[in-house]
Amino acid sequence: MSLWKKHAIFETNSILLVIGVLIVIAIGGLVEITPLFYLRTTIEKADGVRPYAPLELAGRNIYVREG
């Protein structure tokens, strides 16, 4: 069986091609997202970064609330 005959089904039935592409994309997305479920947090601790001062936190909270 030639390579052309194996792909002929996708050329005659384009809905199969669309469904196949969507399945491949969905599997690829799952492969990329799955490791994130095994992490506790995505925030990394950085050395040398000081915590916010209380005044900075108050200003930040107002900024976030008011948009």
mmCIF file as Biopython writes it, N, C-alpha, C and O atoms, coordinates in Angstrom:
data_model
#
loop_
_atom_site.group_PDB
_atom_site.id
_atom_site.type_symbol
_atom_site.label_atom_id
_atom_site.label_alt_id
_atom_site.label_comp_id
_atom_site.label_asym_id
_atom_site.label_entity_id
_atom_site.label_seq_id
_atom_site.pdbx_PDB_ins_code
_atom_site.Cartn_x
_atom_site.Cartn_y
_atom_site.Cartn_z
_atom_site.occupancy
_atom_site.B_iso_or_equiv
_atom_site.auth_seq_id
_atom_site.auth_asym_id
_atom_site.pdbx_PDB_model_num
ATOM 1   N N  . MET A ? 1  ? 0.846   -1.167 0.000  1.0 0.0 1  A 1 
ATOM 2   C CA . MET A ? 1  ? 0.000   0.000  0.000  1.0 0.0 1  A 1 
ATOM 3   C C  . MET A ? 1  ? 0.897   1.238  0.000  1.0 0.0 1  A 1 
ATOM 4   O O  . MET A ? 1  ? 1.783   1.380  0.843  1.0 0.0 1  A 1 
ATOM 5   N N  . SER A ? 2  ? 0.660   2.096  -0.927 1.0 0.0 2  A 1 
ATOM 6   C CA . SER A ? 2  ? 1.506   3.282  -1.042 1.0 0.0 2  A 1 
ATOM 7   C C  . SER A ? 2  ? 1.122   4.326  0.003  1.0 0.0 2  A 1 
ATOM 8   O O  . SER A ? 2  ? 0.054   4.266  0.612  1.0 0.0 2  A 1 
ATOM 9   N N  . LEU A ? 3  ? 1.995   5.247  0.180  1.0 0.0 3  A 1 
ATOM 10  C CA . LEU A ? 3  ? 1.775   6.314  1.146  1.0 0.0 3  A 1 
ATOM 11  C C  . LEU A ? 3  ? 0.560   7.159  0.762  1.0 0.0 3  A 1 
ATOM 12  O O  . LEU A ? 3  ? -0.169  7.641  1.629  1.0 0.0 3  A 1 
ATOM 13  N N  . TRP A ? 4  ? 0.352   7.332  -0.524 1.0 0.0 4  A 1 
ATOM 14  C CA . TRP A ? 4  ? -0.785  8.135  -0.994 1.0 0.0 4  A 1 
ATOM 15  C C  . TRP A ? 4  ? -2.112  7.495  -0.601 1.0 0.0 4  A 1 
ATOM 16  O O  . TRP A ? 4  ? -3.047  8.208  -0.237 1.0 0.0 4  A 1 
ATOM 17  N N  . LYS A ? 5  ? -2.217  6.170  -0.664 1.0 0.0 5  A 1 
ATOM 18  C CA . LYS A ? 5  ? -3.471  5.495  -0.322 1.0 0.0 5  A 1 
ATOM 19  C C  . LYS A ? 5  ? -3.751  5.560  1.171  1.0 0.0 5  A 1 
ATOM 20  O O  . LYS A ? 5  ? -4.911  5.550  1.582  1.0 0.0 5  A 1 
ATOM 21  N N  . LYS A ? 6  ? -2.706  5.626  1.986  1.0 0.0 6  A 1 
ATOM 22  C CA . LYS A ? 6  ? -2.915  5.739  3.429  1.0 0.0 6  A 1 
ATOM 23  C C  . LYS A ? 6  ? -3.500  7.112  3.789  1.0 0.0 6  A 1 
ATOM 24  O O  . LYS A ? 6  ? -4.288  7.224  4.728  1.0 0.0 6  A 1 
ATOM 25  N N  . HIS A ? 7  ? -3.123  8.126  3.060  1.0 0.0 7  A 1 
ATOM 26  C CA . HIS A ? 7  ? -3.599  9.477  3.350  1.0 0.0 7  A 1 
ATOM 27  C C  . HIS A ? 7  ? -4.846  9.844  2.542  1.0 0.0 7  A 1 
ATOM 28  O O  . HIS A ? 7  ? -5.420  10.914 2.750  1.0 0.0 7  A 1 
ATOM 29  N N  . ALA A ? 8  ? -5.259  8.998  1.654  1.0 0.0 8  A 1 
ATOM 30  C CA . ALA A ? 8  ? -6.424  9.303  0.818  1.0 0.0 8  A 1 
ATOM 31  C C  . ALA A ? 8  ? -7.691  9.437  1.644  1.0 0.0 8  A 1 
ATOM 32  O O  . ALA A ? 8  ? -8.573  10.222 1.296  1.0 0.0 8  A 1 
ATOM 33  N N  . ILE A ? 9  ? -7.797  8.688  2.725  1.0 0.0 9  A 1 
ATOM 34  C CA . ILE A ? 9  ? -9.001  8.775  3.564  1.0 0.0 9  A 1 
ATOM 35  C C  . ILE A ? 9  ? -9.146  10.173 4.176  1.0 0.0 9  A 1 
ATOM 36  O O  . ILE A ? 9  ? -10.261 10.662 4.361  1.0 0.0 9  A 1 
ATOM 37  N N  . PHE A ? 10 ? -8.015  10.810 4.488  1.0 0.0 10 A 1 
ATOM 38  C CA . PHE A ? 10 ? -8.078  12.160 5.047  1.0 0.0 10 A 1 
ATOM 39  C C  . PHE A ? 10 ? -8.410  13.196 3.985  1.0 0.0 10 A 1 
ATOM 40  O O  . PHE A ? 10 ? -8.995  14.234 4.293  1.0 0.0 10 A 1 
ATOM 41  N N  . GLU A ? 11 ? -8.051  12.928 2.766  1.0 0.0 11 A 1 
ATOM 42  C CA . GLU A ? 11 ? -8.350  13.875 1.692  1.0 0.0 11 A 1 
ATOM 43  C C  . GLU A ? 11 ? -9.813  13.801 1.278  1.0 0.0 11 A 1 
ATOM 44  O O  . GLU A ? 11 ? -10.394 14.805 0.868  1.0 0.0 11 A 1 
ATOM 45  N N  . THR A ? 12 ? -10.408 12.625 1.383  1.0 0.0 12 A 1 
ATOM 46  C CA . THR A ? 12 ? -11.820 12.497 0.999  1.0 0.0 12 A 1 
ATOM 47  C C  . THR A ? 12 ? -12.751 12.851 2.147  1.0 0.0 12 A 1 
ATOM 48  O O  . THR A ? 12 ? -13.863 13.325 1.917  1.0 0.0 12 A 1 
ATOM 49  N N  . ASN A ? 13 ? -12.314 12.628 3.372  1.0 0.0 13 A 1 
ATOM 50  C CA . ASN A ? 13 ? -13.134 12.943 4.545  1.0 0.0 13 A 1 
ATOM 51  C C  . ASN A ? 13 ? -12.391 13.977 5.395  1.0 0.0 13 A 1 
ATOM 52  O O  . ASN A ? 13 ? -11.652 13.621 6.313  1.0 0.0 13 A 1 
ATOM 53  N N  . SER A ? 14 ? -12.591 15.237 5.088  1.0 0.0 14 A 1 
ATOM 54  C CA . SER A ? 14 ? -11.847 16.277 5.786  1.0 0.0 14 A 1 
ATOM 55  C C  . SER A ? 14 ? -12.251 16.386 7.249  1.0 0.0 14 A 1 
ATOM 56  O O  . SER A ? 14 ? -11.470 16.880 8.063  1.0 0.0 14 A 1 
ATOM 57  N N  . ILE A ? 15 ? -13.463 15.932 7.606  1.0 0.0 15 A 1 
ATOM 58  C CA . ILE A ? 15 ? -13.876 15.988 9.002  1.0 0.0 15 A 1 
ATOM 59  C C  . ILE A ? 15 ? -12.981 15.087 9.851  1.0 0.0 15 A 1 
ATOM 60  O O  . ILE A ? 15 ? -12.707 15.410 11.007 1.0 0.0 15 A 1 
ATOM 61  N N  . LEU A ? 16 ? -12.524 13.973 9.302  1.0 0.0 16 A 1 
ATOM 62  C CA . LEU A ? 16 ? -11.588 13.108 10.022 1.0 0.0 16 A 1 
ATOM 63  C C  . LEU A ? 16 ? -10.257 13.812 10.248 1.0 0.0 16 A 1 
ATOM 64  O O  . LEU A ? 16 ? -9.643  13.666 11.305 1.0 0.0 16 A 1 
ATOM 65  N N  . LEU A ? 17 ? -9.823  14.561 9.272  1.0 0.0 17 A 1 
ATOM 66  C CA . LEU A ? 17 ? -8.581  15.313 9.404  1.0 0.0 17 A 1 
ATOM 67  C C  . LEU A ? 17 ? -8.708  16.377 10.501 1.0 0.0 17 A 1 
ATOM 68  O O  . LEU A ? 17 ? -7.799  16.553 11.312 1.0 0.0 17 A 1 
ATOM 69  N N  . VAL A ? 18 ? -9.823  17.069 10.518 1.0 0.0 18 A 1 
ATOM 70  C CA . VAL A ? 18 ? -10.046 18.103 11.536 1.0 0.0 18 A 1 
ATOM 71  C C  . VAL A ? 18 ? -10.102 17.469 12.925 1.0 0.0 18 A 1 
ATOM 72  O O  . VAL A ? 18 ? -9.491  17.986 13.860 1.0 0.0 18 A 1 
ATOM 73  N N  . ILE A ? 19 ? -10.811 16.377 13.069 1.0 0.0 19 A 1 
ATOM 74  C CA . ILE A ? 19 ? -10.905 15.686 14.358 1.0 0.0 19 A 1 
ATOM 75  C C  . ILE A ? 19 ? -9.530  15.185 14.790 1.0 0.0 19 A 1 
ATOM 76  O O  . ILE A ? 19 ? -9.177  15.288 15.965 1.0 0.0 19 A 1 
ATOM 77  N N  . GLY A ? 20 ? -8.757  14.647 13.861 1.0 0.0 20 A 1 
ATOM 78  C CA . GLY A ? 20 ? -7.409  14.177 14.178 1.0 0.0 20 A 1 
ATOM 79  C C  . GLY A ? 20 ? -6.506  15.300 14.648 1.0 0.0 20 A 1 
ATOM 80  O O  . GLY A ? 20 ? -5.750  15.134 15.606 1.0 0.0 20 A 1 
ATOM 81  N N  . VAL A ? 21 ? -6.578  16.429 13.988 1.0 0.0 21 A 1 
ATOM 82  C CA . VAL A ? 21 ? -5.757  17.580 14.383 1.0 0.0 21 A 1 
ATOM 83  C C  . VAL A ? 21 ? -6.152  18.056 15.770 1.0 0.0 21 A 1 
ATOM 84  O O  . VAL A ? 21 ? -5.281  18.354 16.588 1.0 0.0 21 A 1 
ATOM 85  N N  . LEU A ? 22 ? -7.444  18.134 16.052 1.0 0.0 22 A 1 
ATOM 86  C CA . LEU A ? 22 ? -7.904  18.564 17.374 1.0 0.0 22 A 1 
ATOM 87  C C  . LEU A ? 22 ? -7.460  17.596 18.471 1.0 0.0 22 A 1 
ATOM 88  O O  . LEU A ? 22 ? -7.104  18.027 19.568 1.0 0.0 22 A 1 
ATOM 89  N N  . ILE A ? 23 ? -7.479  16.310 18.187 1.0 0.0 23 A 1 
ATOM 90  C CA . ILE A ? 23 ? -7.024  15.317 19.172 1.0 0.0 23 A 1 
ATOM 91  C C  . ILE A ? 23 ? -5.537  15.481 19.450 1.0 0.0 23 A 1 
ATOM 92  O O  . ILE A ? 23 ? -5.113  15.423 20.604 1.0 0.0 23 A 1 
ATOM 93  N N  . VAL A ? 24 ? -4.749  15.682 18.413 1.0 0.0 24 A 1 
ATOM 94  C CA . VAL A ? 24 ? -3.304  15.858 18.598 1.0 0.0 24 A 1 
ATOM 95  C C  . VAL A ? 24 ? -3.015  17.117 19.406 1.0 0.0 24 A 1 
ATOM 96  O O  . VAL A ? 24 ? -2.149  17.101 20.280 1.0 0.0 24 A 1 
ATOM 97  N N  . ILE A ? 25 ? -3.723  18.201 19.129 1.0 0.0 25 A 1 
ATOM 98  C CA . ILE A ? 25 ? -3.527  19.450 19.877 1.0 0.0 25 A 1 
ATOM 99  C C  . ILE A ? 25 ? -3.943  19.274 21.335 1.0 0.0 25 A 1 
ATOM 100 O O  . ILE A ? 25 ? -3.272  19.773 22.238 1.0 0.0 25 A 1 
ATOM 101 N N  . ALA A ? 26 ? -5.052  18.564 21.566 1.0 0.0 26 A 1 
ATOM 102 C CA . ALA A ? 26 ? -5.513  18.344 22.940 1.0 0.0 26 A 1 
ATOM 103 C C  . ALA A ? 26 ? -4.504  17.514 23.730 1.0 0.0 26 A 1 
ATOM 104 O O  . ALA A ? 26 ? -4.227  17.822 24.889 1.0 0.0 26 A 1 
ATOM 105 N N  . ILE A ? 27 ? -3.960  16.481 23.126 1.0 0.0 27 A 1 
ATOM 106 C CA . ILE A ? 27 ? -2.966  15.653 23.809 1.0 0.0 27 A 1 
ATOM 107 C C  . ILE A ? 27 ? -1.714  16.477 24.104 1.0 0.0 27 A 1 
ATOM 108 O O  . ILE A ? 27 ? -1.143  16.362 25.189 1.0 0.0 27 A 1 
ATOM 109 N N  . GLY A ? 28 ? -1.287  17.296 23.166 1.0 0.0 28 A 1 
ATOM 110 C CA . GLY A ? 28 ? -0.122  18.149 23.391 1.0 0.0 28 A 1 
ATOM 111 C C  . GLY A ? 28 ? -0.350  19.126 24.526 1.0 0.0 28 A 1 
ATOM 112 O O  . GLY A ? 28 ? 0.558   19.372 25.321 1.0 0.0 28 A 1 
ATOM 113 N N  . GLY A ? 29 ? -1.547  19.688 24.617 1.0 0.0 29 A 1 
ATOM 114 C CA . GLY A ? 29 ? -1.866  20.608 25.709 1.0 0.0 29 A 1 
ATOM 115 C C  . GLY A ? 29 ? -1.841  19.907 27.058 1.0 0.0 29 A 1 
ATOM 116 O O  . GLY A ? 29 ? -1.339  20.456 28.039 1.0 0.0 29 A 1 
ATOM 117 N N  . LEU A ? 30 ? -2.379  18.702 27.108 1.0 0.0 30 A 1 
ATOM 118 C CA . LEU A ? 30 ? -2.357  17.941 28.356 1.0 0.0 30 A 1 
ATOM 119 C C  . LEU A ? 30 ? -0.938  17.603 28.782 1.0 0.0 30 A 1 
ATOM 120 O O  . LEU A ? 30 ? -0.617  17.638 29.970 1.0 0.0 30 A 1 
ATOM 121 N N  . VAL A ? 31 ? -0.096  17.277 27.824 1.0 0.0 31 A 1 
ATOM 122 C CA . VAL A ? 31 ? 1.293   16.947 28.141 1.0 0.0 31 A 1 
ATOM 123 C C  . VAL A ? 31 ? 2.005   18.166 28.729 1.0 0.0 31 A 1 
ATOM 124 O O  . VAL A ? 31 ? 2.861   18.018 29.601 1.0 0.0 31 A 1 
ATOM 125 N N  . GLU A ? 32 ? 1.664   19.357 28.265 1.0 0.0 32 A 1 
ATOM 126 C CA . GLU A ? 32 ? 2.311   20.565 28.786 1.0 0.0 32 A 1 
ATOM 127 C C  . GLU A ? 32 ? 1.748   20.982 30.141 1.0 0.0 32 A 1 
ATOM 128 O O  . GLU A ? 32 ? 2.490   21.503 30.973 1.0 0.0 32 A 1 
ATOM 129 N N  . ILE A ? 33 ? 0.471   20.767 30.379 1.0 0.0 33 A 1 
ATOM 130 C CA . ILE A ? 33 ? -0.167  21.237 31.601 1.0 0.0 33 A 1 
ATOM 131 C C  . ILE A ? 33 ? -0.002  20.259 32.762 1.0 0.0 33 A 1 
ATOM 132 O O  . ILE A ? 33 ? 0.082   20.689 33.912 1.0 0.0 33 A 1 
ATOM 133 N N  . THR A ? 34 ? 0.044   18.976 32.495 1.0 0.0 34 A 1 
ATOM 134 C CA . THR A ? 34 ? 0.070   17.956 33.542 1.0 0.0 34 A 1 
ATOM 135 C C  . THR A ? 34 ? 1.149   18.173 34.600 1.0 0.0 34 A 1 
ATOM 136 O O  . THR A ? 34 ? 0.840   18.014 35.781 1.0 0.0 34 A 1 
ATOM 137 N N  . PRO A ? 35 ? 2.392   18.524 34.266 1.0 0.0 35 A 1 
ATOM 138 C CA . PRO A ? 35 ? 3.394   18.715 35.326 1.0 0.0 35 A 1 
ATOM 139 C C  . PRO A ? 35 ? 3.041   19.824 36.310 1.0 0.0 35 A 1 
ATOM 140 O O  . PRO A ? 35 ? 3.515   19.798 37.445 1.0 0.0 35 A 1 
ATOM 141 N N  . LEU A ? 36 ? 2.223   20.796 35.912 1.0 0.0 36 A 1 
ATOM 142 C CA . LEU A ? 36 ? 1.862   21.877 36.813 1.0 0.0 36 A 1 
ATOM 143 C C  . LEU A ? 36 ? 1.025   21.385 37.996 1.0 0.0 36 A 1 
ATOM 144 O O  . LEU A ? 36 ? 1.025   22.013 39.055 1.0 0.0 36 A 1 
ATOM 145 N N  . PHE A ? 37 ? 0.311   20.264 37.826 1.0 0.0 37 A 1 
ATOM 146 C CA . PHE A ? 37 ? -0.498  19.728 38.916 1.0 0.0 37 A 1 
ATOM 147 C C  . PHE A ? 37 ? 0.357   19.096 40.007 1.0 0.0 37 A 1 
ATOM 148 O O  . PHE A ? 37 ? -0.123  18.876 41.119 1.0 0.0 37 A 1 
ATOM 149 N N  . TYR A ? 38 ? 1.609   18.804 39.703 1.0 0.0 38 A 1 
ATOM 150 C CA . TYR A ? 38 ? 2.492   18.183 40.687 1.0 0.0 38 A 1 
ATOM 151 C C  . TYR A ? 38 ? 3.311   19.211 41.463 1.0 0.0 38 A 1 
ATOM 152 O O  . TYR A ? 38 ? 4.060   18.840 42.367 1.0 0.0 38 A 1 
ATOM 153 N N  . LEU A ? 39 ? 3.188   20.480 41.133 1.0 0.0 39 A 1 
ATOM 154 C CA . LEU A ? 39 ? 3.924   21.533 41.835 1.0 0.0 39 A 1 
ATOM 155 C C  . LEU A ? 39 ? 3.089   22.065 42.993 1.0 0.0 39 A 1 
ATOM 156 O O  . LEU A ? 39 ? 1.865   22.145 42.894 1.0 0.0 39 A 1 
ATOM 157 N N  . ARG A ? 40 ? 3.742   22.423 44.077 1.0 0.0 40 A 1 
ATOM 158 C CA . ARG A ? 40 ? 3.017   23.047 45.191 1.0 0.0 40 A 1 
ATOM 159 C C  . ARG A ? 40 ? 2.726   24.511 44.875 1.0 0.0 40 A 1 
ATOM 160 O O  . ARG A ? 40 ? 1.639   25.016 45.157 1.0 0.0 40 A 1 
ATOM 161 N N  . THR A ? 41 ? 3.692   25.168 44.297 1.0 0.0 41 A 1 
ATOM 162 C CA . THR A ? 41 ? 3.514   26.574 43.960 1.0 0.0 41 A 1 
ATOM 163 C C  . THR A ? 41 ? 4.389   26.889 42.750 1.0 0.0 41 A 1 
ATOM 164 O O  . THR A ? 41 ? 5.401   26.228 42.514 1.0 0.0 41 A 1 
ATOM 165 N N  . THR A ? 42 ? 4.000   27.879 42.005 1.0 0.0 42 A 1 
ATOM 166 C CA . THR A ? 42 ? 4.819   28.295 40.868 1.0 0.0 42 A 1 
ATOM 167 C C  . THR A ? 42 ? 5.625   29.541 41.206 1.0 0.0 42 A 1 
ATOM 168 O O  . THR A ? 42 ? 6.326   30.080 40.349 1.0 0.0 42 A 1 
ATOM 169 N N  . ILE A ? 43 ? 5.527   30.006 42.462 1.0 0.0 43 A 1 
ATOM 170 C CA . ILE A ? 43 ? 6.275   31.177 42.897 1.0 0.0 43 A 1 
ATOM 171 C C  . ILE A ? 43 ? 7.599   30.708 43.487 1.0 0.0 43 A 1 
ATOM 172 O O  . ILE A ? 43 ? 7.625   29.896 44.412 1.0 0.0 43 A 1 
ATOM 173 N N  . GLU A ? 44 ? 8.679   31.218 42.953 1.0 0.0 44 A 1 
ATOM 174 C CA . GLU A ? 44 ? 9.995   30.820 43.422 1.0 0.0 44 A 1 
ATOM 175 C C  . GLU A ? 44 ? 10.523  31.823 44.430 1.0 0.0 44 A 1 
ATOM 176 O O  . GLU A ? 44 ? 10.312  33.028 44.295 1.0 0.0 44 A 1 
ATOM 177 N N  . LYS A ? 45 ? 11.206  31.316 45.435 1.0 0.0 45 A 1 
ATOM 178 C CA . LYS A ? 45 ? 11.877  32.195 46.392 1.0 0.0 45 A 1 
ATOM 179 C C  . LYS A ? 45 ? 13.138  32.728 45.733 1.0 0.0 45 A 1 
ATOM 180 O O  . LYS A ? 45 ? 13.901  31.972 45.132 1.0 0.0 45 A 1 
ATOM 181 N N  . ALA A ? 46 ? 13.353  34.019 45.847 1.0 0.0 46 A 1 
ATOM 182 C CA . ALA A ? 46 ? 14.544  34.628 45.270 1.0 0.0 46 A 1 
ATOM 183 C C  . ALA A ? 46 ? 15.424  35.167 46.392 1.0 0.0 46 A 1 
ATOM 184 O O  . ALA A ? 46 ? 14.938  35.811 47.322 1.0 0.0 46 A 1 
ATOM 185 N N  . ASP A ? 47 ? 16.706  34.899 46.297 1.0 0.0 47 A 1 
ATOM 186 C CA . ASP A ? 47 ? 17.644  35.403 47.296 1.0 0.0 47 A 1 
ATOM 187 C C  . ASP A ? 47 ? 17.880  36.898 47.084 1.0 0.0 47 A 1 
ATOM 188 O O  . ASP A ? 47 ? 17.951  37.364 45.947 1.0 0.0 47 A 1 
ATOM 189 N N  . GLY A ? 48 ? 17.999  37.640 48.173 1.0 0.0 48 A 1 
ATOM 190 C CA . GLY A ? 48 ? 18.331  39.048 48.078 1.0 0.0 48 A 1 
ATOM 191 C C  . GLY A ? 48 ? 17.154  39.953 47.804 1.0 0.0 48 A 1 
ATOM 192 O O  . GLY A ? 48 ? 17.343  41.143 47.551 1.0 0.0 48 A 1 
ATOM 193 N N  . VAL A ? 49 ? 15.943  39.427 47.846 1.0 0.0 49 A 1 
ATOM 194 C CA . VAL A ? 49 ? 14.763  40.255 47.614 1.0 0.0 49 A 1 
ATOM 195 C C  . VAL A ? 49 ? 14.148  40.573 48.973 1.0 0.0 49 A 1 
ATOM 196 O O  . VAL A ? 49 ? 13.829  39.660 49.735 1.0 0.0 49 A 1 
ATOM 197 N N  . ARG A ? 50 ? 13.979  41.841 49.280 1.0 0.0 50 A 1 
ATOM 198 C CA . ARG A ? 50 ? 13.438  42.212 50.580 1.0 0.0 50 A 1 
ATOM 199 C C  . ARG A ? 50 ? 11.915  42.144 50.552 1.0 0.0 50 A 1 
ATOM 200 O O  . ARG A ? 50 ? 11.307  42.317 49.496 1.0 0.0 50 A 1 
ATOM 201 N N  . PRO A ? 51 ? 11.295  41.893 51.702 1.0 0.0 51 A 1 
ATOM 202 C CA . PRO A ? 51 ? 9.825   41.890 51.736 1.0 0.0 51 A 1 
ATOM 203 C C  . PRO A ? 51 ? 9.285   43.314 51.616 1.0 0.0 51 A 1 
ATOM 204 O O  . PRO A ? 51 ? 10.009  44.283 51.842 1.0 0.0 51 A 1 
ATOM 205 N N  . TYR A ? 52 ? 8.029   43.426 51.266 1.0 0.0 52 A 1 
ATOM 206 C CA . TYR A ? 52 ? 7.405   44.745 51.181 1.0 0.0 52 A 1 
ATOM 207 C C  . TYR A ? 52 ? 7.270   45.364 52.566 1.0 0.0 52 A 1 
ATOM 208 O O  . TYR A ? 52 ? 6.990   44.665 53.541 1.0 0.0 52 A 1 
ATOM 209 N N  . ALA A ? 53 ? 7.467   46.655 52.648 1.0 0.0 53 A 1 
ATOM 210 C CA . ALA A ? 53 ? 7.210   47.401 53.881 1.0 0.0 53 A 1 
ATOM 211 C C  . ALA A ? 53 ? 5.699   47.562 54.032 1.0 0.0 53 A 1 
ATOM 212 O O  . ALA A ? 53 ? 4.975   47.484 53.039 1.0 0.0 53 A 1 
ATOM 213 N N  . PRO A ? 54 ? 5.205   47.786 55.259 1.0 0.0 54 A 1 
ATOM 214 C CA . PRO A ? 54 ? 3.755   47.947 55.444 1.0 0.0 54 A 1 
ATOM 215 C C  . PRO A ? 54 ? 3.148   49.063 54.597 1.0 0.0 54 A 1 
ATOM 216 O O  . PRO A ? 54 ? 2.030   48.923 54.102 1.0 0.0 54 A 1 
ATOM 217 N N  . LEU A ? 55 ? 3.867   50.162 54.426 1.0 0.0 55 A 1 
ATOM 218 C CA . LEU A ? 55 ? 3.355   51.262 53.607 1.0 0.0 55 A 1 
ATOM 219 C C  . LEU A ? 55 ? 3.271   50.850 52.136 1.0 0.0 55 A 1 
ATOM 220 O O  . LEU A ? 55 ? 2.325   51.219 51.439 1.0 0.0 55 A 1 
ATOM 221 N N  . GLU A ? 56 ? 4.250   50.093 51.669 1.0 0.0 56 A 1 
ATOM 222 C CA . GLU A ? 56 ? 4.218   49.600 50.289 1.0 0.0 56 A 1 
ATOM 223 C C  . GLU A ? 56 ? 3.058   48.638 50.079 1.0 0.0 56 A 1 
ATOM 224 O O  . GLU A ? 56 ? 2.395   48.671 49.042 1.0 0.0 56 A 1 
ATOM 225 N N  . LEU A ? 57 ? 2.814   47.780 51.065 1.0 0.0 57 A 1 
ATOM 226 C CA . LEU A ? 57 ? 1.691   46.842 50.962 1.0 0.0 57 A 1 
ATOM 227 C C  . LEU A ? 57 ? 0.362   47.581 50.911 1.0 0.0 57 A 1 
ATOM 228 O O  . LEU A ? 57 ? -0.524  47.216 50.137 1.0 0.0 57 A 1 
ATOM 229 N N  . ALA A ? 58 ? 0.218   48.616 51.731 1.0 0.0 58 A 1 
ATOM 230 C CA . ALA A ? 58 ? -1.033  49.381 51.731 1.0 0.0 58 A 1 
ATOM 231 C C  . ALA A ? 58 ? -1.246  50.053 50.385 1.0 0.0 58 A 1 
ATOM 232 O O  . ALA A ? 58 ? -2.355  50.048 49.852 1.0 0.0 58 A 1 
ATOM 233 N N  . GLY A ? 59 ? -0.187  50.631 49.837 1.0 0.0 59 A 1 
ATOM 234 C CA . GLY A ? 59 ? -0.301  51.268 48.526 1.0 0.0 59 A 1 
ATOM 235 C C  . GLY A ? 59 ? -0.610  50.270 47.432 1.0 0.0 59 A 1 
ATOM 236 O O  . GLY A ? 59 ? -1.369  50.558 46.508 1.0 0.0 59 A 1 
ATOM 237 N N  . ARG A ? 60 ? -0.020  49.102 47.543 1.0 0.0 60 A 1 
ATOM 238 C CA . ARG A ? 60 ? -0.258  48.050 46.539 1.0 0.0 60 A 1 
ATOM 239 C C  . ARG A ? 60 ? -1.695  47.562 46.600 1.0 0.0 60 A 1 
ATOM 240 O O  . ARG A ? 60 ? -2.319  47.332 45.564 1.0 0.0 60 A 1 
ATOM 241 N N  . ASN A ? 61 ? -2.227  47.401 47.812 1.0 0.0 61 A 1 
ATOM 242 C CA . ASN A ? 61 ? -3.601  46.948 47.959 1.0 0.0 61 A 1 
ATOM 243 C C  . ASN A ? 61 ? -4.590  47.954 47.386 1.0 0.0 61 A 1 
ATOM 244 O O  . ASN A ? 61 ? -5.579  47.566 46.764 1.0 0.0 61 A 1 
ATOM 245 N N  . ILE A ? 62 ? -4.333  49.236 47.590 1.0 0.0 62 A 1 
ATOM 246 C CA . ILE A ? 62 ? -5.212  50.262 47.028 1.0 0.0 62 A 1 
ATOM 247 C C  . ILE A ? 62 ? -5.147  50.236 45.511 1.0 0.0 62 A 1 
ATOM 248 O O  . ILE A ? 62 ? -6.172  50.356 44.840 1.0 0.0 62 A 1 
ATOM 249 N N  . TYR A ? 63 ? -3.948  50.081 44.970 1.0 0.0 63 A 1 
ATOM 250 C CA . TYR A ? 63 ? -3.777  50.046 43.517 1.0 0.0 63 A 1 
ATOM 251 C C  . TYR A ? 63 ? -4.528  48.864 42.908 1.0 0.0 63 A 1 
ATOM 252 O O  . TYR A ? 63 ? -5.178  48.999 41.871 1.0 0.0 63 A 1 
ATOM 253 N N  . VAL A ? 64 ? -4.434  47.705 43.563 1.0 0.0 64 A 1 
ATOM 254 C CA . VAL A ? 64 ? -5.096  46.510 43.041 1.0 0.0 64 A 1 
ATOM 255 C C  . VAL A ? 64 ? -6.612  46.660 43.136 1.0 0.0 64 A 1 
ATOM 256 O O  . VAL A ? 64 ? -7.333  46.264 42.220 1.0 0.0 64 A 1 
ATOM 257 N N  . ARG A ? 65 ? -7.098  47.230 44.237 1.0 0.0 65 A 1 
ATOM 258 C CA . ARG A ? 65 ? -8.548  47.395 44.423 1.0 0.0 65 A 1 
ATOM 259 C C  . ARG A ? 65 ? -9.145  48.356 43.418 1.0 0.0 65 A 1 
ATOM 260 O O  . ARG A ? 65 ? -10.226 48.105 42.886 1.0 0.0 65 A 1 
ATOM 261 N N  . GLU A ? 66 ? -8.456  49.456 43.151 1.0 0.0 66 A 1 
ATOM 262 C CA . GLU A ? 66 ? -9.014  50.496 42.283 1.0 0.0 66 A 1 
ATOM 263 C C  . GLU A ? 66 ? -8.703  50.251 40.821 1.0 0.0 66 A 1 
ATOM 264 O O  . GLU A ? 66 ? -9.252  50.933 39.955 1.0 0.0 66 A 1 
ATOM 265 N N  . GLY A ? 67 ? -7.852  49.314 40.529 1.0 0.0 67 A 1 
ATOM 266 C CA . GLY A ? 67 ? -7.578  48.948 39.155 1.0 0.0 67 A 1 
ATOM 267 C C  . GLY A ? 67 ? -6.603  49.864 38.507 1.0 0.0 67 A 1 
ATOM 268 O O  . GLY A ? 67 ? -6.269  49.682 37.336 1.0 0.0 67 A 1 
#
